[in-house]
């Protein structure tokens, strides 16, 4: 009888861990999607800046883009 209760309790633990794993994967996918959306927004912003193409702005643009990419990593 004691072995049966123990095996049932272990089964519940395994199922609960499985649900936690699925939830963590879902949250990870949402987090990655958020990061990609932010990166796309930044790329659009940088592209708009790059249209005004003077040499000083280009140097600032390169530095700005580098700083943003370093902060995301």
Secondary structure in CASP SS format (residue, H / E / C, confidence):
PFRMAT SS
TARGET T0000
AUTHOR 0000-0000-0000
METHOD secondary structure of the structure
MODEL  1
X C 1.00
X H 1.00
X H 1.00
X H 1.00
X H 1.00
X H 1.00
X H 1.00
X H 1.00
X H 1.00
X H 1.00
X H 1.00
X H 1.00
X H 1.00
X H 1.00
X H 1.00
X H 1.00
X H 1.00
X H 1.00
X H 1.00
X H 1.00
X H 1.00
X H 1.00
X H 1.00
X H 1.00
X H 1.00
X H 1.00
X H 1.00
X H 1.00
X H 1.00
X H 1.00
X H 1.00
X H 1.00
X H 1.00
X H 1.00
X H 1.00
X H 1.00
X H 1.00
X H 1.00
X H 1.00
X H 1.00
X H 1.00
X H 1.00
X H 1.00
X H 1.00
X H 1.00
X H 1.00
X H 1.00
X H 1.00
X H 1.00
X H 1.00
X H 1.00
X C 1.00
X C 1.00
X C 1.00
X H 1.00
X H 1.00
X H 1.00
X H 1.00
X H 1.00
X H 1.00
X H 1.00
X H 1.00
X H 1.00
X H 1.00
X H 1.00
X H 1.00
X H 1.00
X H 1.00
X H 1.00
X H 1.00
X H 1.00
X H 1.00
X C 1.00
END
